[in-house]
Amino acid sequence: MTALKIVASVFIGYLLGSINSSIFLSKIWGSDVRKSGSGNAGATNMARKFGLKAGLLAMVLDMLKAVGAFFVGQWLAGDWGLMAALMACLVGHCYPAFHHFKGGKGVSVGGILSLLVDWRVGLCVIGCFLIGAFSTKKVSIGSLAGAAACAIGAAVFHLTLPRLLVCVFAGCIVILQHRANIKRLIDGTEPDFKPKKQ
């Protein structure tokens, strides 16, 4: 029975993750966000294309689906259920079945995920993201710093194994999704973050 509940957590988490708010919102506003800027279906590219408010709205909606996955997974199978649901939600966000498996980079989902798993880890992630992003004007650096803080923070605060695994997984997948950004950072061609003026 527990195995079935974990499978259900994975299924529900992935479906929730596959609902990409940036794609839906941008199509409502007449332009697929994946065809602009970095080509990424995430909050940062939404802000570049449609303005800061649009980016914030996309980020909040992406966070809400992670919140839903967390509570469903926890309700179904405790810590192992929330781990399964959150991992699946993150995979769904990055590789959504509803959008030809081309989604976002997992930053918004990973950020709220860390806060849900343990508030101390979440604060570390948010702090590292803000310091990295604002000190360099590059969201990618903030995202990479936050991803590293997610994995390291989970180990430092001795979380339970399922919560530790989900934090390490989140940190790794966010870094993996930023491999093109890492190459541009090394080459010195990564652009500063400039939201579209409204």
N, CA and C atoms as an extended XYZ file, in Angstrom:
594
Properties=species:S:1:pos:R:3:atomname:S:1:resname:S:1:resid:I:1 pbc="F F F"
N         0.830       -1.219        0.000 N   MET     1
C         0.000        0.000        0.000 CA  MET     1
C         0.862        1.266        0.000 C   MET     1
N         1.930        1.253        0.799 N   THR     2
C         2.812        2.420        0.852 CA  THR     2
C         3.456        2.675       -0.506 C   THR     2
N         3.868        1.597       -1.176 N   ALA     3
C         4.484        1.735       -2.503 CA  ALA     3
C         3.506        2.369       -3.485 C   ALA     3
N         2.256        1.973       -3.425 N   LEU     4
C         1.239        2.552       -4.307 CA  LEU     4
C         1.043        4.035       -4.010 C   LEU     4
N         1.106        4.389       -2.742 N   LYS     5
C         0.945        5.799       -2.360 CA  LYS     5
C         2.117        6.639       -2.850 C   LYS     5
N         3.315        6.063       -2.822 N   ILE     6
C         4.489        6.777       -3.336 CA  ILE     6
C         4.393        6.946       -4.847 C   ILE     6
N         3.930        5.890       -5.537 N   VAL     7
C         3.714        5.987       -6.985 CA  VAL     7
C         2.683        7.062       -7.302 C   VAL     7
N         1.620        7.116       -6.500 N   ALA     8
C         0.595        8.150       -6.685 CA  ALA     8
C         1.178        9.540       -6.444 C   ALA     8
N         2.072        9.647       -5.463 N   SER     9
C         2.731       10.929       -5.178 CA  SER     9
C         3.563       11.387       -6.366 C   SER     9
N         4.275       10.443       -6.975 N   VAL    10
C         5.086       10.751       -8.161 CA  VAL    10
C         4.195       11.217       -9.307 C   VAL    10
N         3.130       10.492       -9.543 N   PHE    11
C         2.224       10.800      -10.651 CA  PHE    11
C         1.599       12.188      -10.476 C   PHE    11
N         1.069       12.459       -9.289 N   ILE    12
C         0.431       13.751       -9.035 CA  ILE    12
C         1.449       14.876       -9.065 C   ILE    12
N         2.613       14.632       -8.464 N   GLY    13
C         3.658       15.658       -8.460 CA  GLY    13
C         4.106       16.026       -9.861 C   GLY    13
N         4.275       15.002      -10.713 N   TYR    14
C         4.714       15.277      -12.089 CA  TYR    14
C         3.655       16.041      -12.872 C   TYR    14
N         2.399       15.664      -12.706 N   LEU    15
C         1.321       16.367      -13.409 CA  LEU    15
C         1.254       17.833      -12.978 C   LEU    15
N         1.385       18.071      -11.682 N   LEU    16
C         1.377       19.456      -11.188 CA  LEU    16
C         2.566       20.219      -11.754 C   LEU    16
N         3.731       19.585      -11.744 N   GLY    17
C         4.928       20.242      -12.264 CA  GLY    17
C         4.837       20.556      -13.740 C   GLY    17
N         4.125       19.717      -14.483 N   SER    18
C         4.008       19.906      -15.935 CA  SER    18
C         3.122       21.081      -16.330 C   SER    18
N         2.390       21.617      -15.362 N   ILE    19
C         1.575       22.806      -15.636 CA  ILE    19
C         2.494       24.022      -15.553 C   ILE    19
N         2.978       24.492      -16.681 N   ASN    20
C         3.949       25.587      -16.708 CA  ASN    20
C         3.243       26.927      -16.857 C   ASN    20
N         3.284       27.721      -15.809 N   SER    21
C         2.564       29.000      -15.796 CA  SER    21
C         3.123       29.991      -16.808 C   SER    21
N         4.430       29.978      -17.011 N   SER    22
C         5.032       30.928      -17.960 CA  SER    22
C         4.519       30.687      -19.376 C   SER    22
N         4.405       29.427      -19.758 N   ILE    23
C         3.925       29.104      -21.103 CA  ILE    23
C         2.467       29.508      -21.258 C   ILE    23
N         1.641       29.154      -20.273 N   PHE    24
C         0.222       29.482      -20.347 CA  PHE    24
C         0.006       31.003      -20.370 C   PHE    24
N         0.665       31.711      -19.475 N   LEU    25
C         0.480       33.167      -19.398 CA  LEU    25
C         0.964       33.856      -20.669 C   LEU    25
N         2.129       33.438      -21.161 N   SER    26
C         2.669       34.100      -22.353 CA  SER    26
C         1.787       33.862      -23.575 C   SER    26
N         1.195       32.669      -23.672 N   LYS    27
C         0.299       32.406      -24.804 CA  LYS    27
C        -0.983       33.225      -24.687 C   LYS    27
N        -1.462       33.424      -23.469 N   ILE    28
C        -2.638       34.274      -23.259 CA  ILE    28
C        -2.333       35.688      -23.718 C   ILE    28
N        -1.095       36.127      -23.473 N   TRP    29
C        -0.691       37.480      -23.857 CA  TRP    29
C        -0.170       37.562      -25.284 C   TRP    29
N        -0.298       36.450      -26.035 N   GLY    30
C        -0.064       36.498      -27.478 CA  GLY    30
C         1.316       36.125      -27.974 C   GLY    30
N         2.192       35.598      -27.097 N   SER    31
C         3.534       35.249      -27.560 CA  SER    31
C         4.128       34.172      -26.659 C   SER    31
N         4.573       33.075      -27.246 N   ASP    32
C         5.178       31.990      -26.478 CA  ASP    32
C         6.530       32.448      -25.937 C   ASP    32
N         6.675       32.437      -24.612 N   VAL    33
C         7.898       32.943      -23.977 CA  VAL    33
C         9.122       32.150      -24.405 C   VAL    33
N         8.929       30.894      -24.838 N   ARG    34
C        10.057       30.074      -25.268 CA  ARG    34
C        10.655       30.539      -26.595 C   ARG    34
N         9.960       31.443      -27.271 N   LYS    35
C        10.465       31.960      -28.544 CA  LYS    35
C        11.125       33.318      -28.378 C   LYS    35
N        11.354       33.713      -27.118 N   SER    36
C        11.965       35.015      -26.833 CA  SER    36
C        13.123       34.860      -25.854 C   SER    36
N        14.020       35.843      -25.862 N   GLY    37
C        15.103       35.891      -24.885 CA  GLY    37
C        15.937       34.625      -24.863 C   GLY    37
N        16.031       34.030      -23.666 N   SER    38
C        16.840       32.823      -23.492 CA  SER    38
C        16.147       31.574      -24.023 C   SER    38
N        14.843       31.679      -24.327 N   GLY    39
C        14.085       30.524      -24.777 CA  GLY    39
C        13.604       29.651      -23.632 C   GLY    39
N        13.856       30.102      -22.411 N   ASN    40
C        13.472       29.338      -21.236 CA  ASN    40
C        12.061       29.698      -20.787 C   ASN    40
N        11.310       28.682      -20.362 N   ALA    41
C         9.934       28.913      -19.897 CA  ALA    41
C         9.929       29.086      -18.386 C   ALA    41
N        10.518       30.177      -17.921 N   GLY    42
C        10.605       30.442      -16.489 CA  GLY    42
C        10.338       31.902      -16.160 C   GLY    42
N        10.336       32.202      -14.869 N   ALA    43
C         9.982       33.538      -14.400 CA  ALA    43
C        10.948       34.617      -14.900 C   ALA    43
N        12.244       34.300      -14.967 N   THR    44
C        13.231       35.295      -15.401 CA  THR    44
C        12.986       35.720      -16.845 C   THR    44
N        12.752       34.742      -17.715 N   ASN    45
C        12.508       35.072      -19.119 CA  ASN    45
C        11.160       35.770      -19.290 C   ASN    45
N        10.189       35.427      -18.435 N   MET    46
C         8.899       36.130      -18.455 CA  MET    46
C         9.095       37.605      -18.139 C   MET    46
N         9.933       37.888      -17.154 N   ALA    47
C        10.194       39.281      -16.784 CA  ALA    47
C        10.903       40.027      -17.908 C   ALA    47
N        11.795       39.340      -18.603 N   ARG    48
C        12.502       39.976      -19.718 CA  ARG    48
C        11.542       40.299      -20.864 C   ARG    48
N        10.576       39.403      -21.083 N   LYS    49
C         9.666       39.552      -22.217 CA  LYS    49
C         8.461       40.429      -21.904 C   LYS    49
N         7.863       40.230      -20.724 N   PHE    50
C         6.590       40.888      -20.416 CA  PHE    50
C         6.645       41.869      -19.238 C   PHE    50
N         7.779       41.953      -18.572 N   GLY    51
C         7.891       42.879      -17.450 CA  GLY    51
C         7.991       42.167      -16.109 C   GLY    51
N         8.399       42.922      -15.095 N   LEU    52
C         8.662       42.349      -13.776 CA  LEU    52
C         7.417       41.744      -13.136 C   LEU    52
N         6.271       42.384      -13.297 N   LYS    53
C         5.034       41.861      -12.701 CA  LYS    53
C         4.680       40.496      -13.288 C   LYS    53
N         4.863       40.348      -14.577 N   ALA    54
C         4.585       39.065      -15.224 CA  ALA    54
C         5.527       37.982      -14.707 C   ALA    54
N         6.782       38.347      -14.524 N   GLY    55
C         7.753       37.405      -13.990 CA  GLY    55
C         7.408       36.971      -12.573 C   GLY    55
N         6.978       37.929      -11.760 N   LEU    56
C         6.601       37.611      -10.375 CA  LEU    56
C         5.353       36.742      -10.321 C   LEU    56
N         4.390       37.011      -11.207 N   LEU    57
C         3.176       36.207      -11.256 CA  LEU    57
C         3.505       34.765      -11.640 C   LEU    57
N         4.356       34.593      -12.639 N   ALA    58
C         4.758       33.250      -13.059 CA  ALA    58
C         5.478       32.522      -11.925 C   ALA    58
N         6.326       33.252      -11.206 N   MET    59
C         7.069       32.649      -10.105 CA  MET    59
C         6.128       32.177       -8.996 C   MET    59
N         5.156       33.005       -8.638 N   VAL    60
C         4.205       32.638       -7.584 CA  VAL    60
C         3.389       31.413       -7.982 C   VAL    60
N         2.933       31.381       -9.225 N   LEU    61
C         2.139       30.232       -9.693 CA  LEU    61
C         2.970       28.949       -9.711 C   LEU    61
N         4.240       29.065      -10.098 N   ASP    62
C         5.118       27.897      -10.080 CA  ASP    62
C         5.340       27.408       -8.652 C   ASP    62
N         5.449       28.341       -7.725 N   MET    63
C         5.627       27.967       -6.320 CA  MET    63
C         4.395       27.252       -5.772 C   MET    63
N         3.226       27.697       -6.192 N   LEU    64
C         1.983       27.105       -5.684 CA  LEU    64
C         1.848       25.637       -6.067 C   LEU    64
N         2.327       25.280       -7.264 N   LYS    65
C         2.209       23.871       -7.651 CA  LYS    65
C         3.144       23.006       -6.813 C   LYS    65
N         4.290       23.563       -6.405 N   ALA    66
C         5.185       22.821       -5.519 CA  ALA    66
C         4.569       22.659       -4.135 C   ALA    66
N         3.879       23.705       -3.674 N   VAL    67
C         3.179       23.623       -2.386 CA  VAL    67
C         2.127       22.518       -2.439 C   VAL    67
N         1.387       22.470       -3.542 N   GLY    68
C         0.377       21.427       -3.709 CA  GLY    68
C         0.993       20.042       -3.702 C   GLY    68
N         2.097       19.876       -4.407 N   ALA    69
C         2.777       18.577       -4.458 CA  ALA    69
C         3.273       18.164       -3.076 C   ALA    69
N         3.801       19.121       -2.337 N   PHE    70
C         4.319       18.848       -0.985 CA  PHE    70
C         3.226       18.280       -0.081 C   PHE    70
N         2.084       18.958       -0.031 N   PHE    71
C         1.031       18.541        0.885 CA  PHE    71
C         0.351       17.240        0.443 C   PHE    71
N         0.209       17.058       -0.857 N   VAL    72
C        -0.368       15.805       -1.350 CA  VAL    72
C         0.550       14.629       -1.017 C   VAL    72
N         1.848       14.796       -1.298 N   GLY    73
C         2.801       13.733       -1.019 CA  GLY    73
C         2.902       13.411        0.464 C   GLY    73
N         2.928       14.453        1.283 N   GLN    74
C         3.002       14.242        2.729 CA  GLN    74
C         1.752       13.546        3.254 C   GLN    74
N         0.616       13.923        2.726 N   TRP    75
C        -0.648       13.321        3.142 CA  TRP    75
C        -0.719       11.850        2.748 C   TRP    75
N        -0.197       11.530        1.564 N   LEU    76
C        -0.260       10.160        1.079 CA  LEU    76
C         0.740        9.234        1.770 C   LEU    76
N         1.984        9.697        1.940 N   ALA    77
C         3.019        8.770        2.423 CA  ALA    77
C         4.089        9.433        3.273 C   ALA    77
N         3.740       10.482        4.006 N   GLY    78
C         4.702       11.093        4.917 CA  GLY    78
C         5.904       11.692        4.204 C   GLY    78
N         7.081       11.604        4.852 N   ASP    79
C         8.292       12.195        4.289 CA  ASP    79
C         8.683       11.573        2.954 C   ASP    79
N         8.501       10.252        2.824 N   TRP    80
C         8.844        9.613        1.550 CA  TRP    80
C         7.882       10.039        0.441 C   TRP    80
N         6.655       10.289        0.809 N   GLY    81
C         5.688       10.769       -0.166 CA  GLY    81
C         5.989       12.178       -0.627 C   GLY    81
N         6.330       13.054        0.322 N   LEU    82
C         6.646       14.434       -0.075 CA  LEU    82
C         7.914       14.471       -0.911 C   LEU    82
N         8.875       13.589       -0.575 N   MET    83
C        10.093       13.514       -1.381 CA  MET    83
C         9.765       13.130       -2.822 C   MET    83
N         8.953       12.080       -2.974 N   ALA    84
C         8.591       11.599       -4.304 CA  ALA    84
C         7.819       12.657       -5.087 C   ALA    84
N         6.870       13.315       -4.421 N   ALA    85
C         6.033       14.310       -5.092 CA  ALA    85
C         6.837       15.539       -5.497 C   ALA    85
N         7.731       15.997       -4.614 N   LEU    86
C         8.516       17.196       -4.919 CA  LEU    86
C         9.541       16.937       -6.011 C   LEU    86
N        10.193       15.788       -5.960 N   MET    87
C        11.132       15.442       -7.036 CA  MET    87
C        10.414       15.376       -8.385 C   MET    87
N         9.253       14.730       -8.385 N   ALA    88
C         8.480       14.599       -9.620 CA  ALA    88
C         7.979       15.944      -10.105 C   ALA    88
N         7.583       16.803       -9.174 N   CYS    89
C         7.124       18.150       -9.540 CA  CYS    89
C         8.239       18.942      -10.204 C   CYS    89
N         9.432       18.829       -9.658 N   LEU    90
C        10.583       19.530      -10.226 CA  LEU    90
C        10.917       19.006      -11.618 C   LEU    90
N        10.883       17.688      -11.777 N   VAL    91
C        11.128       17.098      -13.102 CA  VAL    91
C        10.047       17.547      -14.081 C   VAL    91
N         8.799       17.556      -13.620 N   GLY    92
C         7.699       17.997      -14.468 CA  GLY    92
C         7.836       19.443      -14.903 C   GLY    92
N         8.316       20.284      -13.996 N   HIS    93
C         8.515       21.694      -14.342 CA  HIS    93
C         9.597       21.854      -15.415 C   HIS    93
N        10.671       21.111      -15.272 N   CYS    94
C        11.781       21.215      -16.232 CA  CYS    94
C        11.490       20.489      -17.541 C   CYS    94
N        10.765       19.362      -17.436 N   TYR    95
C        10.461       18.545      -18.615 CA  TYR    95
C         8.964       18.228      -18.635 C   TYR    95
N         8.138       19.239      -18.924 N   PRO    96
C         6.677       19.059      -18.843 CA  PRO    96
C         6.086       18.243      -19.989 C   PRO    96
N         5.288       17.243      -19.620 N   ALA    97
C         4.643       16.402      -20.631 CA  ALA    97
C         3.675       17.205      -21.488 C   ALA    97
N         3.099       18.263      -20.924 N   PHE    98
C         2.109       19.059      -21.646 CA  PHE    98
C         2.733       20.017      -22.659 C   PHE    98
N         4.054       20.199      -22.609 N   HIS    99
C         4.706       21.209      -23.448 CA  HIS    99
C         5.948       20.649      -24.134 C   HIS    99
N         5.828       19.425      -24.642 N   HIS   100
C         6.906       18.793      -25.414 CA  HIS   100
C         8.201       18.680      -24.614 C   HIS   100
N         8.085       18.550      -23.303 N   PHE   101
C         9.213       18.324      -22.397 CA  PHE   101
C        10.232       19.471      -22.406 C   PHE   101
N         9.763       20.659      -22.717 N   LYS   102
C        10.635       21.834      -22.695 CA  LYS   102
C        10.034       22.863      -21.734 C   LYS   102
N        10.606       22.943      -20.548 N   GLY   103
C        10.050       23.823      -19.519 CA  GLY   103
C        11.056       24.786      -18.946 C   GLY   103
N        10.957       25.015      -17.641 N   GLY   104
C        11.827       25.972      -16.975 CA  GLY   104
C        13.071       25.322      -16.395 C   GLY   104
N        13.789       26.083      -15.565 N   LYS   105
C        15.047       25.601      -14.999 CA  LYS   105
C        14.917       25.186      -13.538 C   LYS   105
N        13.719       25.309      -12.992 N   GLY   106
C        13.478       24.781      -11.654 CA  GLY   106
C        13.804       25.693      -10.504 C   GLY   106
N        14.124       26.952      -10.779 N   VAL   107
C        14.562       27.854       -9.708 CA  VAL   107
C        13.422       28.195       -8.748 C   VAL   107
N        12.285       28.614       -9.287 N   SER   108
C        11.151       28.962       -8.420 CA  SER   108
C        10.657       27.753       -7.632 C   SER   108
N        10.523       26.629       -8.328 N   VAL   109
C        10.065       25.401       -7.673 CA  VAL   109
C        11.089       24.944       -6.638 C   VAL   109
N        12.362       24.987       -6.999 N   GLY   110
C        13.418       24.594       -6.067 CA  GLY   110
C        13.495       25.502       -4.852 C   GLY   110
N        13.249       26.791       -5.062 N   GLY   111
C        13.304       27.741       -3.957 CA  GLY   111
C        12.231       27.481       -2.914 C   GLY   111
N        10.981       27.348       -3.362 N   ILE   112
C         9.892       27.107       -2.412 CA  ILE   112
C         9.992       25.701       -1.841 C   ILE   112
N        10.493       24.773       -2.632 N   LEU   113
C        10.698       23.398       -2.166 CA  LEU   113
C        11.618       23.381       -0.945 C   LEU   113
N        12.706       24.129       -1.017 N   SER   114
C        13.659       24.154        0.094 CA  SER   114
C        13.029       24.732        1.353 C   SER   114
N        12.173       25.724        1.184 N   LEU   115
C        11.501       26.353        2.322 CA  LEU   115
C        10.479       25.400        2.939 C   LEU   115
N         9.803       24.632        2.104 N   LEU   116
C         8.815       23.675        2.591 CA  LEU   116
C         9.473       22.517        3.340 C   LEU   116
N        10.606       22.056        2.824 N   VAL   117
C        11.302       20.921        3.429 CA  VAL   117
C        11.882       21.299        4.792 C   VAL   117
N        12.498       22.483        4.883 N   ASP   118
C        13.051       22.960        6.154 CA  ASP   118
C        13.276       24.466        6.040 C   ASP   118
N        12.663       25.221        6.930 N   TRP   119
C        12.721       26.687        6.818 CA  TRP   119
C        14.151       27.213        6.904 C   TRP   119
N        15.025       26.517        7.636 N   ARG   120
C        16.418       26.972        7.746 CA  ARG   120
C        17.140       26.830        6.406 C   ARG   120
N        16.914       25.711        5.750 N   VAL   121
C        17.502       25.505        4.423 CA  VAL   121
C        16.927       26.531        3.453 C   VAL   121
N        15.626       26.764        3.553 N   GLY   122
C        14.976       27.741        2.678 CA  GLY   122
C        15.562       29.133        2.823 C   GLY   122
N        15.812       29.551        4.048 N   LEU   123
C        16.395       30.883        4.277 CA  LEU   123
C        17.811       30.965        3.711 C   LEU   123
N        18.567       29.874        3.836 N   CYS   124
C        19.909       29.842        3.248 CA  CYS   124
C        19.844       29.972        1.730 C   CYS   124
N        18.902       29.262        1.126 N   VAL   125
C        18.738       29.301       -0.326 CA  VAL   125
C        18.355       30.706       -0.790 C   VAL   125
N        17.365       31.288       -0.120 N   ILE   126
C        16.914       32.631       -0.497 CA  ILE   126
C        18.032       33.646       -0.312 C   ILE   126
N        18.739       33.557        0.814 N   GLY   127
C        19.837       34.493        1.084 CA  GLY   127
C        20.938       34.400        0.046 C   GLY   127
N        21.345       33.168       -0.279 N   CYS   128
C        22.410       32.983       -1.277 CA  CYS   128
C        21.963       33.445       -2.663 C   CYS   128
N        20.697       33.187       -2.984 N   PHE   129
C        20.185       33.638       -4.274 CA  PHE   129
C        20.228       35.163       -4.367 C   PHE   129
N        19.717       35.833       -3.341 N   LEU   130
C        19.662       37.305       -3.363 CA  LEU   130
C        21.054       37.916       -3.409 C   LEU   130
N        21.958       37.393       -2.611 N   ILE   131
C        23.328       37.922       -2.608 CA  ILE   131
C        23.982       37.718       -3.972 C   ILE   131
N        23.852       36.511       -4.517 N   GLY   132
C        24.456       36.221       -5.806 CA  GLY   132
C        23.868       37.039       -6.933 C   GLY   132
N        22.540       37.155       -6.957 N   ALA   133
C        21.864       37.859       -8.047 CA  ALA   133
C        22.088       39.364       -7.988 C   ALA   133
N        21.936       39.944       -6.805 N   PHE   134
C        22.040       41.404       -6.696 CA  PHE   134
C        23.480       41.905       -6.748 C   PHE   134
N        24.419       41.119       -6.266 N   SER   135
C        25.818       41.561       -6.286 CA  SER   135
C        26.422       41.485       -7.689 C   SER   135
N        25.864       40.621       -8.540 N   THR   136
C        26.413       40.457       -9.894 CA  THR   136
C        25.466       40.927      -10.999 C   THR   136
N        24.196       41.169      -10.635 N   LYS   137
C        23.147       41.509      -11.596 CA  LYS   137
C        22.869       40.374      -12.577 C   LYS   137
N        23.213       39.163      -12.172 N   LYS   138
C        22.989       37.979      -13.002 CA  LYS   138
C        22.160       36.971      -12.207 C   LYS   138
N        20.935       36.722      -12.668 N   VAL   139
C        20.051       35.786      -11.976 CA  VAL   139
C        20.658       34.385      -11.967 C   VAL   139
N        21.386       34.037      -13.004 N   SER   140
C        21.967       32.700      -13.093 CA  SER   140
C        22.944       32.440      -11.946 C   SER   140
N        23.721       33.433      -11.568 N   ILE   141
C        24.661       33.253      -10.456 CA  ILE   141
C        23.902       33.075       -9.146 C   ILE   141
N        22.849       33.867       -8.961 N   GLY   142
C        22.021       33.703       -7.776 CA  GLY   142
C        21.383       32.331       -7.736 C   GLY   142
N        20.921       31.861       -8.891 N   SER   143
C        20.279       30.549       -8.969 CA  SER   143
C        21.257       29.431       -8.642 C   SER   143
N        22.459       29.530       -9.162 N   LEU   144
C        23.483       28.515       -8.893 CA  LEU   144
C        23.898       28.527       -7.425 C   LEU   144
N        24.000       29.728       -6.856 N   ALA   145
C        24.351       29.840       -5.437 CA  ALA   145
C        23.244       29.247       -4.569 C   ALA   145
N        21.994       29.518       -4.926 N   GLY   146
C        20.867       28.968       -4.185 CA  GLY   146
C        20.795       27.458       -4.298 C   GLY   146
N        21.085       26.937       -5.486 N   ALA   147
C        21.056       25.486       -5.696 CA  ALA   147
C        22.107       24.793       -4.834 C   ALA   147
N        23.302       25.374       -4.783 N   ALA   148
C        24.359       24.799       -3.954 CA  ALA   148
C        23.977       24.864       -2.480 C   ALA   148
N        23.378       25.982       -2.065 N   ALA   149
C        22.962       26.143       -0.670 CA  ALA   149
C        21.890       25.142       -0.283 C   ALA   149
N        21.043       24.767       -1.229 N   CYS   150
C        19.973       23.798       -0.964 CA  CYS   150
C        20.562       22.448       -0.585 C   CYS   150
N        21.513       21.982       -1.364 N   ALA   151
C        22.127       20.677       -1.099 CA  ALA   151
C        22.996       20.712        0.156 C   ALA   151
N        23.812       21.744        0.275 N   ILE   152
C        24.727       21.839        1.414 CA  ILE   152
C        23.960       22.076        2.712 C   ILE   152
N        22.951       22.956        2.659 N   GLY   153
C        22.167       23.265        3.848 CA  GLY   153
C        21.455       22.054        4.408 C   GLY   153
N        20.949       21.210        3.527 N   ALA   154
C        20.247       20.002        3.971 CA  ALA   154
C        21.181       19.089        4.750 C   ALA   154
N        22.444       19.018        4.323 N   ALA   155
C        23.424       18.188        5.030 CA  ALA   155
C        23.835       18.831        6.355 C   ALA   155
N        24.025       20.137        6.338 N   VAL   156
C        24.453       20.856        7.552 CA  VAL   156
C        23.410       20.745        8.663 C   VAL   156
N        22.138       20.826        8.308 N   PHE   157
C        21.077       20.804        9.310 CA  PHE   157
C        20.557       19.393        9.610 C   PHE   157
N        21.217       18.377        9.049 N   HIS   158
C        20.922       16.969        9.368 CA  HIS   158
C        19.434       16.634        9.196 C   HIS   158
N        18.924       16.896        8.004 N   LEU   159
C        17.528       16.580        7.728 CA  LEU   159
C        17.341       15.067        7.625 C   LEU   159
N        16.092       14.639        7.722 N   THR   160
C        15.803       13.220        7.539 CA  THR   160
C        16.218       12.820        6.124 C   THR   160
N        16.470       11.543        5.909 N   LEU   161
C        16.970       11.075        4.616 CA  LEU   161
C        16.095       11.501        3.439 C   LEU   161
N        14.764       11.353        3.499 N   PRO   162
C        13.948       11.776        2.349 CA  PRO   162
C        14.073       13.263        2.060 C   PRO   162
N        14.118       14.074        3.104 N   ARG   163
C        14.231       15.530        2.909 CA  ARG   163
C        15.619       15.909        2.411 C   ARG   163
N        16.631       15.212        2.904 N   LEU   164
C        17.990       15.431        2.408 CA  LEU   164
C        18.078       15.091        0.923 C   LEU   164
N        17.511       13.964        0.540 N   LEU   165
C        17.564       13.529       -0.858 CA  LEU   165
C        16.870       14.513       -1.793 C   LEU   165
N        15.724       15.026       -1.366 N   VAL   166
C        15.005       15.950       -2.246 CA  VAL   166
C        15.773       17.260       -2.399 C   VAL   166
N        16.460       17.707       -1.347 N   CYS   167
C        17.248       18.943       -1.443 CA  CYS   167
C        18.467       18.758       -2.339 C   CYS   167
N        19.138       17.623       -2.190 N   VAL   168
C        20.298       17.339       -3.050 CA  VAL   168
C        19.854       17.204       -4.503 C   VAL   168
N        18.741       16.516       -4.718 N   PHE   169
C        18.201       16.347       -6.069 CA  PHE   169
C        17.857       17.707       -6.680 C   PHE   169
N        17.201       18.556       -5.890 N   ALA   170
C        16.816       19.882       -6.386 CA  ALA   170
C        18.044       20.702       -6.755 C   ALA   170
N        19.048       20.692       -5.879 N   GLY   171
C        20.264       21.442       -6.169 CA  GLY   171
C        20.935       20.967       -7.439 C   GLY   171
N        20.993       19.647       -7.612 N   CYS   172
C        21.662       19.080       -8.791 CA  CYS   172
C        20.912       19.386      -10.087 C   CYS   172
N        19.585       19.258      -10.062 N   ILE   173
C        18.832       19.466      -11.304 CA  ILE   173
C        18.837       20.937      -11.710 C   ILE   173
N        18.819       21.852      -10.732 N   VAL   174
C        18.883       23.281      -11.065 CA  VAL   174
C        20.237       23.615      -11.674 C   VAL   174
N        21.301       23.087      -11.106 N   ILE   175
C        22.637       23.319      -11.670 CA  ILE   175
C        22.729       22.723      -13.073 C   ILE   175
N        22.209       21.510      -13.249 N   LEU   176
C        22.211       20.868      -14.566 CA  LEU   176
C        21.458       21.709      -15.594 C   LEU   176
N        20.336       22.268      -15.198 N   GLN   177
C        19.537       23.078      -16.111 CA  GLN   177
C        20.223       24.399      -16.469 C   GLN   177
N        21.236       24.777      -15.701 N   HIS   178
C        21.958       26.027      -15.960 CA  HIS   178
C        23.300       25.799      -16.665 C   HIS   178
N        23.480       24.633      -17.277 N   ARG   179
C        24.766       24.348      -17.899 CA  ARG   179
C        25.100       25.336      -19.019 C   ARG   179
N        24.090       25.789      -19.770 N   ALA   180
C        24.359       26.782      -20.825 CA  ALA   180
C        24.759       28.119      -20.198 C   ALA   180
N        24.122       28.471      -19.080 N   ASN   181
C        24.483       29.705      -18.380 CA  ASN   181
C        25.913       29.629      -17.847 C   ASN   181
N        26.283       28.458      -17.330 N   ILE   182
C        27.640       28.283      -16.802 CA  ILE   182
C        28.667       28.491      -17.910 C   ILE   182
N        28.377       27.967      -19.084 N   LYS   183
C        29.292       28.154      -20.222 CA  LYS   183
C        29.413       29.633      -20.580 C   LYS   183
N        28.266       30.346      -20.576 N   ARG   184
C        28.309       31.779      -20.891 CA  ARG   184
C        29.034       32.567      -19.810 C   ARG   184
N        28.876       32.151      -18.560 N   LEU   185
C        29.596       32.826      -17.472 CA  LEU   185
C        31.099       32.651      -17.642 C   LEU   185
N        31.513       31.457      -18.017 N   ILE   186
C        32.939       31.195      -18.242 CA  ILE   186
C        33.453       32.012      -19.427 C   ILE   186
N        32.613       32.112      -20.478 N   ASP   187
C        33.006       32.862      -21.676 CA  ASP   187
C        32.873       34.374      -21.496 C   ASP   187
N        32.197       34.801      -20.413 N   GLY   188
C        31.999       36.234      -20.175 CA  GLY   188
C        30.892       36.836      -21.010 C   GLY   188
N        29.939       36.011      -21.479 N   THR   189
C        28.865       36.502      -22.347 CA  THR   189
C        27.484       36.430      -21.692 C   THR   189
N        27.431       36.046      -20.421 N   GLU   190
C        26.142       35.955      -19.734 CA  GLU   190
C        25.588       37.364      -19.505 C   GLU   190
N        24.356       37.667      -19.994 N   PRO   191
C        23.817       39.023      -19.861 CA  PRO   191
C        23.324       39.324      -18.445 C   PRO   191
N        23.321       40.614      -18.103 N   ASP   192
C        22.734       41.045      -16.841 CA  ASP   192
C        21.222       40.929      -16.935 C   ASP   192
N        20.585       40.828      -15.773 N   PHE   193
C        19.122       40.740      -15.749 CA  PHE   193
C        18.523       42.128      -15.907 C   PHE   193
N        17.717       42.295      -16.968 N   LYS   194
C        17.036       43.568      -17.224 CA  LYS   194
C        15.597       43.284      -17.601 C   LYS   194
N        14.667       43.415      -16.641 N   PRO   195
C        13.253       43.183      -16.976 CA  PRO   195
C        12.752       44.237      -17.956 C   PRO   195
N        11.771       43.825      -18.749 N   LYS   196
C        11.187       44.770      -19.699 CA  LYS   196
C        10.440       45.862      -18.964 C   LYS   196
N        10.637       47.093      -19.387 N   LYS   197
C         9.933       48.214      -18.764 CA  LYS   197
C         8.483       48.232      -19.218 C   LYS   197
N         7.583       48.453      -18.255 N   GLN   198
C         6.163       48.459      -18.582 CA  GLN   198
C         5.643       49.883      -18.671 C   GLN   198
